Amino acid sequence: MHIDQFKDLLEKYLDDRISPEERRQLADALEDPKYVQLLDETIYGELVARAYEGTPDEGIRQLIRQRLDQETSPVHTIRPRRYRWAVAAAILALVAGAWLWLQRPVKQPAAQQLMADAIPGTNKATLTLSDGSKITLDSAGNQVIRQGATAIHLQGGQLKYDAQNSPASVQYNILSTPRGGQFRITLPDGTQVWLNAASTLRYPTAFTGPERLVEVNGEAYFEVAGNANQPFRVKIKDAEVQVLGTSFNVNAYADEPTIQTTLLEGSIKLSAHNNQVLLKPGQQAILATNKEFHINEVNPNDAIAWKNGYFLFKNEGIESVMRTIARWYDVDVSYQGDVMKQRLGGTVSRYENLEDLLKTIELTKSLKFKIEGRRVTIMP
C-alpha cells in the first residue's frame, strides 16, 4: 500500500466515509510499523489525537483497531461516531519573534460562503496537443482523447496516457495549470505527476528513446516509475534532475529566487552550471542565484503539503507567503508601509476561504489586509 493510499483511507475513516473493504485495508495497514510511525509523526497524528483527546498514543491505536475490528465484523450494527475536520486546522503567525498558534476547524466552504472573486483553487488545466489545439480540463465528466496511437483518458480531474502502439514519431504535449488550478497526470510510462498552480509540464506521448525527458516550470511532485534501462530526467529552469525510480518535489517558479528540489524516496542527481549533487531521502537541494547548491536536512512531507491539501509555512517572509497564496487564489498583491520584515509560519487548509485566512493573520495585530475584487493590499 502506498502512503498516499493509507492517508486517503485514514481520512475516510475519520470522516465516516470508509467502506467495509477499506476498513479491512486500514486495519491491516495499522499492523505495519511504517504506517504507525506516519500516524504518530504527521498532522494525521494530531488530528487523530484531537478526536481521542486524553488517550495515550498506543491507546489511540488500540481504540482504532478495536473499532475497525468491530466495524468489519458481520454482526456489528452500531453506527460509528462521526468526526468532521479537514487535513490542516490551524495557522501559526510569527510576529516580532513570538509564535501565536491560532487553531480552528477547517471545512470545505460552501460556494455561497466564498468571496466571488477569490475562491480557492480547483482541479483545472489546459492540455495543449502537438498540433497546437487546446483542450480545457476540469474534474467534471469523463472522456477519451485520441492522439495517433495514444489514448488519453480524462477521469475525475486526472489525465492518464495509454500508449497502445509504438508511435511513428514522438509528439509532445503540454499540461498547463492556471493560477487557482492544479492537476494530476499519469505519463505513458506509469509515472505520476501532481502539478501545482501556475505550472506547466511538457512531455512526450510515448517514451521511445534511451531516456525519459520532461520539462517543468512551476511546481510538481513526481512518483517516477522505475526503469533502469531508461533513466528519467526533469529539466527545471537552469537545472536538471536525473532519476531511475523515486518520489520527489520540484519548486521552480519564475518569480521565486531559488529552485528547491526535495527527495522523499529513492535517489536523484541534480545538475546545474557544471555543479552536481546527489540527494538522499529527507534532503532538499536549493539552487540559489550564486549558481551553487545548498543541501538541507528536512521533513520531506513539508514540501508536498500543497499536494495533500494545505499550505505549510516555516518562518517565511510575507512576500514569499503571499506569492504562494496569490497563485492558488488567483489574486494580485500589493504592499503599503513597512511590512516586508514580517514573517509567518504554520499550516492552513488550501480550501480555506481567503477572507477568513487573512482575517486569521490579522489577529496578530501586526498586519492588515484590504480586499478589493482580485487585489489584496497588505498594510501594517
Solvent accessible surface area in square Angstrom, and as a share of the most:
residue,aa,sasa,rsa
1,M,91,0.41
2,H,79,0.35
3,I,50,0.25
4,D,38,0.20
5,Q,80,0.36
6,F,0,0.00
7,K,11,0.04
8,D,62,0.32
9,L,5,0.03
10,L,0,0.00
11,E,50,0.23
12,K,43,0.18
13,Y,6,0.02
14,L,6,0.03
15,D,29,0.15
16,D,30,0.15
17,R,135,0.49
18,I,13,0.07
19,S,45,0.29
20,P,78,0.49
21,E,88,0.39
22,E,36,0.16
23,R,29,0.11
24,R,110,0.40
25,Q,55,0.24
26,L,0,0.00
27,A,17,0.13
28,D,103,0.53
29,A,7,0.06
30,L,0,0.00
31,E,120,0.54
32,D,51,0.26
33,P,107,0.67
34,K,104,0.44
35,Y,8,0.03
36,V,25,0.14
37,Q,100,0.44
38,L,16,0.08
39,L,4,0.02
40,D,67,0.34
41,E,119,0.53
42,T,24,0.14
43,I,26,0.13
44,Y,8,0.03
45,G,13,0.13
46,E,94,0.42
47,L,4,0.02
48,V,2,0.01
49,A,41,0.32
50,R,99,0.36
51,A,12,0.10
52,Y,22,0.08
53,E,152,0.68
54,G,81,0.78
55,T,41,0.24
56,P,100,0.63
57,D,89,0.46
58,E,78,0.35
59,G,18,0.17
60,I,11,0.05
61,R,29,0.11
62,Q,89,0.39
63,L,68,0.34
64,I,0,0.00
65,R,50,0.18
66,Q,98,0.44
67,R,41,0.15
68,L,0,0.00
69,D,87,0.45
70,Q,99,0.44
71,E,20,0.09
72,T,33,0.19
73,S,37,0.24
74,P,136,0.86
75,V,125,0.72
76,H,49,0.22
77,T,128,0.74
78,I,127,0.65
79,R,164,0.60
80,P,28,0.18
81,R,156,0.57
82,R,106,0.39
83,Y,14,0.05
84,R,139,0.51
85,W,53,0.19
86,A,33,0.25
87,V,19,0.11
88,A,0,0.00
89,A,7,0.05
90,A,7,0.05
91,I,8,0.04
92,L,31,0.15
93,A,1,0.01
94,L,19,0.09
95,V,23,0.13
96,A,106,0.82
97,G,70,0.67
98,A,63,0.49
99,W,134,0.47
100,L,73,0.36
101,W,111,0.39
102,L,35,0.17
103,Q,100,0.44
104,R,86,0.31
105,P,112,0.70
106,V,5,0.03
107,K,145,0.62
108,Q,128,0.57
109,P,20,0.13
110,A,41,0.32
111,A,86,0.66
112,Q,156,0.69
113,Q,98,0.44
114,L,32,0.16
115,M,34,0.15
116,A,100,0.78
117,D,65,0.33
118,A,0,0.00
119,I,81,0.41
120,P,10,0.06
121,G,3,0.02
122,T,70,0.41
123,N,50,0.26
124,K,77,0.33
125,A,4,0.03
126,T,42,0.24
127,L,0,0.00
128,T,23,0.13
129,L,22,0.11
130,S,55,0.36
131,D,115,0.59
132,G,46,0.44
133,S,50,0.33
134,K,142,0.60
135,I,39,0.20
136,T,113,0.65
137,L,0,0.00
138,D,63,0.32
139,S,56,0.36
140,A,75,0.58
141,G,53,0.51
142,N,106,0.55
143,Q,83,0.37
144,V,74,0.42
145,I,17,0.09
146,R,158,0.58
147,Q,16,0.07
148,G,76,0.73
149,A,30,0.23
150,T,4,0.02
151,A,0,0.00
152,I,0,0.00
153,H,66,0.29
154,L,6,0.03
155,Q,121,0.54
156,G,49,0.47
157,G,3,0.03
158,Q,69,0.31
159,L,1,0.01
160,K,115,0.49
161,Y,7,0.03
162,D,59,0.30
163,A,43,0.33
164,Q,97,0.43
165,N,99,0.51
166,S,103,0.67
167,P,33,0.21
168,A,118,0.91
169,S,74,0.48
170,V,60,0.35
171,Q,66,0.29
172,Y,82,0.31
173,N,0,0.00
174,I,59,0.30
175,L,0,0.00
176,S,31,0.20
177,T,7,0.04
178,P,59,0.37
179,R,81,0.30
180,G,4,0.04
181,G,0,0.00
182,Q,33,0.15
183,F,5,0.02
184,R,67,0.24
185,I,0,0.00
186,T,20,0.12
187,L,1,0.01
188,P,30,0.19
189,D,41,0.21
190,G,37,0.36
191,T,0,0.00
192,Q,48,0.22
193,V,0,0.00
194,W,33,0.11
195,L,0,0.00
196,N,10,0.05
197,A,2,0.02
198,A,36,0.28
199,S,1,0.01
200,T,44,0.26
201,L,0,0.00
202,R,90,0.33
203,Y,0,0.00
204,P,6,0.04
205,T,3,0.02
206,A,7,0.06
207,F,30,0.13
208,T,80,0.46
209,G,38,0.36
210,P,115,0.72
211,E,60,0.27
212,R,0,0.00
213,L,49,0.24
214,V,1,0.01
215,E,57,0.25
216,V,2,0.01
217,N,84,0.43
218,G,2,0.02
219,E,13,0.06
220,A,0,0.00
221,Y,6,0.02
222,F,0,0.00
223,E,23,0.10
224,V,13,0.08
225,A,31,0.24
226,G,65,0.62
227,N,57,0.29
228,A,81,0.63
229,N,141,0.72
230,Q,23,0.10
231,P,50,0.31
232,F,0,0.00
233,R,46,0.17
234,V,0,0.00
235,K,86,0.37
236,I,0,0.00
237,K,86,0.36
238,D,97,0.50
239,A,6,0.05
240,E,32,0.14
241,V,0,0.00
242,Q,54,0.24
243,V,5,0.03
244,L,94,0.47
245,G,34,0.33
246,T,9,0.05
247,S,8,0.05
248,F,0,0.00
249,N,4,0.02
250,V,0,0.00
251,N,32,0.16
252,A,1,0.01
253,Y,10,0.04
254,A,102,0.79
255,D,80,0.42
256,E,29,0.13
257,P,86,0.54
258,T,33,0.19
259,I,11,0.05
260,Q,63,0.28
261,T,3,0.02
262,T,2,0.01
263,L,0,0.00
264,L,28,0.14
265,E,83,0.37
266,G,39,0.37
267,S,73,0.47
268,I,3,0.02
269,K,62,0.26
270,L,2,0.01
271,S,22,0.14
272,A,5,0.04
273,H,71,0.32
274,N,161,0.82
275,N,56,0.29
276,Q,113,0.50
277,V,33,0.19
278,L,132,0.66
279,L,2,0.01
280,K,139,0.59
281,P,74,0.46
282,G,12,0.11
283,Q,28,0.13
284,Q,25,0.11
285,A,1,0.01
286,I,34,0.17
287,L,10,0.05
288,A,26,0.20
289,T,116,0.67
290,N,87,0.45
291,K,108,0.46
292,E,91,0.41
293,F,29,0.12
294,H,85,0.38
295,I,70,0.35
296,N,63,0.32
297,E,134,0.60
298,V,50,0.28
299,N,76,0.39
300,P,29,0.18
301,N,43,0.22
302,D,35,0.18
303,A,22,0.17
304,I,6,0.03
305,A,3,0.02
306,W,20,0.07
307,K,31,0.13
308,N,29,0.15
309,G,15,0.14
310,Y,18,0.07
311,F,5,0.02
312,L,42,0.21
313,F,11,0.04
314,K,127,0.54
315,N,65,0.34
316,E,50,0.22
317,G,18,0.17
318,I,0,0.00
319,E,78,0.35
320,S,30,0.20
321,V,1,0.00
322,M,1,0.00
323,R,64,0.23
324,T,38,0.22
325,I,1,0.00
326,A,8,0.06
327,R,20,0.07
328,W,2,0.01
329,Y,1,0.00
330,D,49,0.25
331,V,1,0.01
332,D,67,0.35
333,V,38,0.22
334,S,34,0.22
335,Y,63,0.24
336,Q,93,0.41
337,G,62,0.60
338,D,102,0.53
339,V,1,0.01
340,M,90,0.40
341,K,168,0.71
342,Q,39,0.17
343,R,109,0.40
344,L,4,0.02
345,G,1,0.01
346,G,10,0.09
347,T,21,0.12
348,V,5,0.03
349,S,3,0.02
350,R,4,0.01
351,Y,55,0.21
352,E,15,0.07
353,N,11,0.06
354,L,0,0.00
355,E,63,0.28
356,D,51,0.26
357,L,2,0.01
358,L,3,0.01
359,K,110,0.47
360,T,6,0.04
361,I,1,0.01
362,E,52,0.23
363,L,102,0.51
364,T,20,0.11
365,K,177,0.75
366,S,26,0.17
367,L,2,0.01
368,K,123,0.52
369,F,23,0.09
370,K,85,0.36
371,I,47,0.24
372,E,99,0.44
373,G,35,0.34
374,R,102,0.37
375,R,102,0.37
376,V,0,0.00
377,T,7,0.04
378,I,0,0.00
379,M,47,0.21
380,P,85,0.54
